[in-house]
Structures are given as C-alpha cells and as structure tokens.
Amino acid sequence: MTSEPERPGEFELIARHFAPIAGRDGLGLLDDAALLRPARGYELVVTADALVAGVHFFPDDPAGSIARKALAVNLSDLAAKGARPDGFVLTMALPKGWTEDWLADFAAGLAGLASETGCPLIGGDTVSTTGPLTLSITAFGSVPAGRMVLRSGAKPGDLVLVSGTIGDGALGLRAHGPGRPEWVGRLSEADRAFLADRYLHPRPRLALAPALQAHATAAMDISDGLVGDLGKLLAASRAGAEIALEAVPLSPAARNAVMADPALAELAWTGGDDYEILCTATEREFSSLTAAAEAAGLGFACIGRVTAEAGTVRYSEAGRPRSFARGSFVHF
C-alpha cells in the first residue's frame, strides 16, 4: 500500500506560491483579511464566479490556463461594468492527487494575468475535497460614484453592439476537447489553435471600461452565449430588440468552421465562452463609443436596435426570421 507523498502545509504553500501575487491591500497574505481603500469619489464593484473541473474546463487542461481563465472571467465582469480592477480573493478546493508542480504552474498563470491587469491577489482560502477541482474567485473593482454601467439602462432606439468576435470560445471548446467532431479535421492547424486558445484563455476587455462608462447605456459580458445574454440584458431593461445575425462579427477561424458545417452558426450565437462585451448606446453616443474602442485597439459591431416590446427579440438572418431552441449555456 503506497501513501501519498508528504506535502507542504497550507501556510507554506501560500508563502511559496501565492504571497508573491499579493499587493499591499493583501497585507502580504499574512493576515486573515484584506484592506481595500477606494479613492475618494469612487465606489466598489464586486463580482464572483466559480469554476468546476469537468464543467467549466477539462481536468487535464494546463494548470496555468485554468488559473488565467478563473481570473479572466471575473475581470470580464468588471470590464462590462466600466470598472478598474483593484484585487481578488481566491478559494481553491484541491482534489486528491494534486502536486506542488501543478500548483506552481497554476500560481504562475495566475500571477501573469494579475500582473498584466494590475489586479493583485488579496486573500482567499485553500481546502481539500473528495470531488473535482473547484475554484472560486471574487474580484473587486472601482468606478466613479454613480457611473457603474448596469444591465438595466437600455432604452428603445438604442443600438445593440458587441465587441470583438463571437463564437470562438464555443467552437474552441469542441476543437480542444476530447471526442472532436468531424468538422474539426477540416480546419487548418492554425484555425484549430486559434479557436482552442480563445476557449482556454479568455481576454477580459478591460481596455473598453472607460468607453463603456462614458458612452454606454447598458452592458454585460457575454459568458453564456450572445442570444441568452442579450435576453438577460433586455429583461433587466424591460425592453426588446431586433437583431440582424449576419451582422454578428465572426473571426476568420469561426467563419471557416461554419463553412465546414453550416449548423455551427447557431452554436456560435448561443454557445458561450466569448467574454466579449455586449452593450447598448444611443445613436448620438455611438461614434464616440466606437472611436474610444478603436483608440484602445478594439472594436464594436452594431448588430441591431432596442425596441419597446419588452421580452420580444426578433432575430433575422439575411432578412429571414430566425429562432433558437436553446439560447445559452445552462449552469444546472
């Protein structure tokens, strides 16, 4: 009978792998709490996401990629609110069989994104579990008082906009995971790698936060699919919309996937893992919003318009009505 190798204790692991990621508000992770100091005239924005192995990522994904994704999905929420990241707390439930090498790779991935985005680790907890690896991050950001961009601000006549390209994450999940469908084999290696990378490494659109804060009427990030998340934004705003699906921006790799299997267009629109920004803006603010986005190296595409018919979204593709049996990723 073999026993598991002796591992460092919790406090030694924290000192070795996570204390270097902590900022001054984390007090070096030497205390049992953190201290946040919002600047005068600013308010805190708080968001939390949990990720579970086998549900939100594959258990054998690289540890550094898992870490980056766990933090990125929270930073994406802050970006959509127009907030600047200030710090985050991490809770890890580690399954039997973890190794310190895995934890070191995880910490390195986490440190990389934390440094890139100016969002230090300020606390958390590490426990063991008999279930799958489970991660929970709560991220804190700040925004000038009264300027957080809500889901509920869309008004009839506003334009509906999305950043970047849609569908890469959902297609990348299929291109990266086991049991790859036949269409994956018809893509180039470069397209497969691009889509898999978009799934593994979401890009939180923090550079768009100031533009959203200044010019958007409503916003959220697209995590569960464009169709489903648009429904959430419109429900909060008590509005409807008319959407032209042909205007939804697709990457060259996603277009090649849809050419290989036209049914994938619906997956791109509903599949999730985009972590792009969905927002609304008045026609008057549209040019300012897009100019600010371009100055940040990103872009918005106009895909439709908000209507007064609460709860009614009319989708069309090349002028023909389109409906969806399933609007988004379902968590339960």
C-alpha positions in Angstrom: 0.0 0.0 0.0 1.5 3.3 -1.1 0.9 6.6 0.7 0.7 10.0 -0.8 4.0 12.0 -0.7 4.3 14.4 2.2 3.3 17.9 1.1 4.0 21.3 2.5 1.3 22.7 4.8 -1.2 25.4 3.8 0.7 28.3 5.1 4.0 27.2 3.5 2.1 26.8 0.1 0.7 30.3 0.5 4.0 31.8 1.3 5.8 30.0 -1.6 3.2 30.3 -4.4 0.6 33.0 -3.6 2.1 35.6 -1.4 4.3 36.9 -4.3 1.0 37.7 -6.2 -0.4 39.8 -3.3 -0.4 43.6 -3.4 -0.3 46.0 -0.4 -4.0 45.6 0.2 -3.5 41.9 0.6 -1.1 42.6 3.6 1.3 40.0 2.2 -1.3 37.3 2.9 0.0 37.3 6.4 -3.4 38.3 8.0 -6.8 36.7 7.8 -8.4 39.7 6.0 -7.6 42.2 3.3 -7.9 46.0 3.3 -9.4 47.9 0.3 -9.1 51.7 0.1 -11.4 53.1 -2.7 -10.3 56.5 -3.8 -12.5 59.5 -2.7 -15.5 59.7 -5.1 -15.2 56.0 -6.1 -17.4 53.0 -5.4 -16.6 49.4 -5.2 -17.8 46.9 -7.8 -17.8 43.2 -6.7 -18.2 40.1 -8.8 -17.7 36.4 -8.2 -17.5 33.2 -10.4 -17.0 29.6 -9.6 -15.3 27.1 -12.0 -15.5 23.3 -11.6 -13.4 20.8 -13.4 -15.4 18.8 -16.0 -17.9 21.6 -16.2 -16.0 24.8 -17.0 -12.7 23.4 -18.0 -11.2 20.0 -18.7 -9.4 18.4 -15.7 -6.2 17.9 -17.8 -6.1 21.5 -19.1 -2.8 23.2 -18.3 -2.8 24.5 -14.8 -1.7 27.9 -15.9 -4.5 28.1 -18.4 -7.1 27.1 -15.7 -5.8 29.9 -13.4 -5.9 32.6 -16.1 -9.4 31.6 -17.1 -10.6 31.7 -13.5 -9.4 35.2 -13.0 -10.2 36.4 -16.6 -13.9 35.6 -16.3 -14.2 37.8 -13.2 -12.2 40.6 -14.8 -14.5 40.4 -17.8 -17.5 41.2 -15.5 -15.6 44.2 -14.1 -14.8 45.5 -17.6 -18.5 45.3 -18.5 -19.4 47.5 -15.5 -16.9 50.1 -16.6 -14.7 49.3 -13.5 -11.0 49.2 -12.9 -9.8 46.0 -11.2 -8.4 46.5 -7.7 -7.8 43.0 -6.3 -9.3 39.5 -5.9 -9.7 36.7 -3.4 -9.3 33.0 -4.4 -10.8 29.9 -2.9 -9.4 26.5 -4.1 -10.8 23.1 -3.3 -8.0 20.8 -4.3 -8.8 17.1 -5.1 -6.8 14.1 -4.1 -3.7 13.7 -6.2 -2.6 17.3 -6.7 1.1 18.0 -6.9 3.1 21.0 -5.9 4.4 21.2 -9.5 0.8 21.6 -10.7 0.2 24.3 -8.0 3.4 26.1 -9.1 2.2 26.2 -12.7 -1.3 27.4 -11.5 0.3 30.2 -9.4 2.5 31.3 -12.4 -0.5 31.6 -14.7 -2.5 33.5 -12.1 0.5 35.8 -11.4 0.9 36.5 -15.1 -2.7 37.8 -15.6 -2.8 39.5 -12.2 0.3 41.5 -13.2 -0.9 42.3 -16.7 -4.2 43.7 -15.4 -3.0 45.4 -12.2 -5.2 43.1 -10.1 -3.4 41.6 -7.1 -4.4 38.6 -5.0 -5.5 40.0 -1.7 -6.7 36.8 0.2 -8.6 33.6 0.0 -8.6 30.0 1.3 -7.3 26.6 0.3 -9.1 23.4 1.3 -9.2 19.7 0.1 -12.1 18.0 -1.5 -13.2 14.5 -2.4 -14.8 16.0 -5.5 -13.4 17.7 -8.6 -11.1 20.7 -8.5 -13.2 23.7 -7.7 -12.2 27.3 -7.9 -14.0 30.4 -6.8 -12.8 34.0 -7.3 -14.3 37.2 -6.0 -12.9 40.3 -7.8 -13.1 43.9 -6.6 -13.1 46.9 -8.9 -13.7 50.6 -8.6 -15.7 53.1 -10.6 -16.5 56.8 -10.1 -19.6 57.1 -7.9 -22.8 56.7 -9.8 -21.0 55.6 -13.1 -21.3 51.8 -13.0 -22.8 50.6 -16.2 -25.9 48.5 -15.4 -27.7 45.9 -17.4 -30.9 47.8 -16.9 -30.2 51.0 -18.8 -31.1 50.1 -22.4 -33.9 52.2 -24.0 -35.9 51.9 -27.2 -34.0 53.2 -30.1 -30.6 52.4 -28.6 -28.1 50.5 -30.8 -27.1 46.9 -29.8 -23.3 46.4 -30.0 -20.8 43.6 -29.4 -17.0 43.8 -29.1 -14.5 41.5 -30.8 -15.8 38.3 -32.4 -18.4 35.9 -31.3 -18.4 32.1 -31.2 -14.7 31.5 -30.9 -14.9 30.1 -27.4 -17.8 27.7 -28.0 -16.1 26.4 -31.2 -12.8 26.3 -29.4 -14.3 24.0 -26.8 -15.1 21.5 -29.5 -11.8 21.9 -31.2 -9.8 21.5 -28.0 -11.7 18.8 -26.1 -11.9 15.0 -26.4 -14.2 13.4 -29.0 -13.6 16.1 -31.5 -16.4 16.3 -34.2 -15.6 15.6 -37.8 -15.6 19.3 -38.9 -12.6 20.0 -36.7 -10.5 17.8 -39.0 -11.4 20.1 -41.9 -9.9 23.2 -40.3 -6.3 24.2 -40.7 -4.0 23.7 -37.7 -3.8 27.5 -37.3 -7.6 27.8 -37.1 -7.8 24.9 -34.6 -5.1 26.5 -32.5 -6.8 29.9 -32.6 -10.2 28.6 -31.5 -8.7 26.4 -28.8 -6.7 29.4 -27.5 -9.8 31.6 -27.4 -11.5 28.9 -25.3 -8.6 28.3 -22.9 -7.6 32.0 -22.5 -10.5 34.5 -22.4 -9.4 38.1 -22.9 -11.2 40.4 -20.5 -11.9 43.7 -22.3 -10.7 46.0 -19.6 -9.5 48.5 -22.1 -13.1 49.1 -23.0 -14.2 50.0 -19.5 -13.6 53.8 -19.8 -15.5 53.9 -23.1 -18.5 52.0 -21.6 -18.5 54.2 -18.5 -18.6 57.3 -20.7 -20.9 56.3 -23.6 -22.9 53.0 -23.0 -26.5 52.9 -21.6 -26.3 49.2 -20.6 -23.6 46.5 -20.7 -22.7 43.0 -19.7 -20.1 40.5 -20.7 -21.0 37.5 -22.9 -20.3 34.4 -21.0 -23.3 32.1 -21.6 -23.9 32.9 -25.3 -24.9 36.1 -27.2 -28.6 35.0 -27.6 -29.1 34.1 -24.0 -27.1 37.0 -22.5 -28.9 39.5 -24.7 -32.1 38.1 -23.3 -30.8 38.8 -19.8 -29.9 42.4 -20.6 -33.2 43.1 -22.2 -35.1 41.6 -19.3 -33.3 43.8 -16.9 -34.1 46.8 -19.1 -37.7 45.7 -19.7 -37.1 46.1 -23.5 -36.9 44.1 -26.7 -34.7 44.1 -29.7 -34.4 43.4 -33.4 -31.1 41.7 -34.3 -29.5 41.0 -37.7 -27.5 37.8 -37.2 -25.5 38.4 -40.3 -24.0 41.5 -38.6 -22.6 39.4 -35.7 -18.8 39.5 -36.1 -17.1 36.2 -36.6 -13.3 35.6 -36.7 -11.8 34.1 -39.9 -11.4 30.8 -38.0 -15.0 30.7 -36.9 -16.2 31.5 -40.5 -14.1 28.6 -41.7 -15.7 26.3 -39.2 -19.2 27.5 -40.2 -18.3 26.8 -43.9 -17.2 23.3 -42.9 -20.5 22.8 -41.1 -23.2 25.5 -41.5 -25.1 24.2 -38.4 -22.2 25.7 -36.3 -23.6 29.2 -36.9 -26.2 28.5 -34.2 -23.5 27.2 -31.8 -21.5 30.4 -32.4 -24.5 32.6 -31.5 -25.6 30.6 -28.4 -22.6 28.6 -27.2 -20.9 31.0 -24.7 -17.3 31.4 -23.5 -16.9 34.6 -25.6 -16.2 37.0 -22.8 -16.8 39.9 -25.2 -18.8 43.0 -24.3 -22.5 43.3 -25.1 -23.7 46.8 -24.7 -26.2 49.4 -25.9 -25.7 53.1 -26.8 -27.7 55.9 -28.2 -27.1 56.9 -31.8 -25.7 60.1 -30.5 -23.0 58.3 -28.5 -22.3 55.6 -31.0 -19.5 57.3 -32.8 -17.8 58.4 -29.6 -18.0 54.9 -28.2 -16.6 53.2 -31.3 -13.8 55.8 -31.6 -12.8 55.3 -27.9 -12.8 51.5 -28.5 -10.6 51.8 -31.6 -8.2 54.0 -29.7 -7.9 51.2 -27.2 -7.2 48.7 -30.0 -10.6 47.1 -30.0 -13.8 47.5 -31.9 -17.6 47.3 -31.7 -20.0 45.9 -34.3 -23.7 47.1 -34.4 -26.0 44.1 -34.6 -29.4 45.6 -34.0 -31.6 48.0 -32.1 -33.5 48.1 -28.9 -37.3 48.1 -29.1 -40.1 48.9 -26.7 -41.6 45.4 -26.9 -40.4 44.0 -23.6 -39.4 40.3 -23.7 -39.6 40.2 -27.5 -36.4 39.7 -29.5 -36.8 39.3 -33.3 -33.8 37.6 -34.9 -33.3 37.7 -38.7 -30.7 36.2 -40.9 -30.4 37.8 -44.4 -33.9 39.1 -44.0 -35.4 35.8 -42.9 -36.8 35.3 -39.3 -34.7 33.0 -37.1 -35.5 31.4 -33.8 -33.5 29.3 -31.3 -34.4 26.2 -29.4 -31.6 26.9 -26.8 -30.4 30.3 -26.1 -27.4 29.8 -23.9 -25.2 27.7 -21.7 -27.2 26.2 -18.8 -25.5 26.0 -15.4 -27.8 23.5 -13.8 
